[in-house]
């Protein structure tokens, strides 16, 4: 069964770093854009970053620009989100999604998502 599985979440102090992984199973992630998004309790879902497969373009939400980096390893069929200088406001469930080809709306989720992950909790706190 084709699916995305996230890992790498956890508890980190403000200013710390985490790297999230998004492993694709059952389909070749190389042909898909990877979208990372997050949702905190009581807040709307927010697109964080997107990396196209077609031309390698990357897009970031203003709230994470300069701190987060999206990348992929097609040999491992896995995408990554490196998160540095984490802030308490970054606390949320982080999920990845796969969209055929490219990032249609910058870092935001399009309507035509092909595969969804289930999410991993990131908590930034002392």
N, C-alpha and C positions, 0 to 999 in steps of 0.2 A: 504494500500500500504506500503510495507516494505521500510523503509528509516532511515537515520541517521540525527540527527539534533544537530548542535553545538550551544553552547552558552558560554557566559562568557568573550568574548573579550571586548576590550575597550582601553582607553588611560591611560597610566601609566608612571610615571617618572622613569628615570634610577635608577636601584637598587630596584625597587618595585616588586610586585608579582601579579600574576593573576592565577586563576584556570579555565581552560576550561572544559566544559562538552560535552560529545558526547552521546546523548540519542538515543537508538535504538527503533524503532517502527515496530511491525509486524514480528519480528523474535527474537530468543533467542541469545543475545549477548554472552552468556556464552560459546557457541561453536565456537566463532570466535576470531581470533587475532585482536587487535585494532592497527591500524597504524595512527599515527599523522604525518602530513606533512605540509609544509608551502611553500608559494611562495610570494616573494617580487617583486615589479615592476622591470622589466629588468633583473631579475635573474631566474635561473632554479629552478624548483621544488625540494625541499630538504626533504628527509625523516628525521624526527626529533626523533621519538621514536616508538617502537613497543612492545606490550605485548602479548605474546602467551596465548592461552586458554588451550592448551594441558598440559603444564608443568609449567606455570607461569613465564617463562623466560621473561626478559625484555632486550631491546637493545636501545642504544642511539647514536645519532650522536655525534662526538667529540666536536662539537661546543656548545652542550648543556649539556654534561655530567657533573654531579655534581650540576647542577642548576635546571634541569627539572626532574620531576618524573611522570611516567605513572602508572595509577592504574585503578581499576574497582570495581563496586559494582553490582554483578550479580542479586541481589534481586531487584535493581532499574533499571536493564537493561541499565546501563550507564557506560561509561568510562570517565576518567579524565586525564588531563594533568596539573599538578601543576608546575608553572613556577616561579622561584625565581631569584633574582639578575638579573633582566631583563636589557638588553643593547639595545641601539638604533638599533644595527644590528639585533635584534630579530624582528623588525617591519616587518610584513607580514600578509597575509591571512592564517589563520591556519584552516586545515580541518582534518577530521578523515575518516578512511575507515575501513571496516571489511573484513577480509580474513579468510576463513574456516580453523580453527585449529591453525596454528602456524605462526611464523615470518620466512618466507623462506629466506630472505636476510637481516637479522639484522634489522636496523631501516628503510630500504628502502622499497618502495612500490613494490610489485610483480606485475606481469601482470594479475594475476587471482584474482583481487579484486571483491568481491561479492556485496558490498554496498558502496556507496560514500555519504559523507556529502557535504553540500554546502559551508561551510566555515564561519569563523568569523574573523573580522579584529582585529589585535593587533597592537597598535601603542605605541612605547616607545619614549618619548620625554619630554623635559622640558616644 
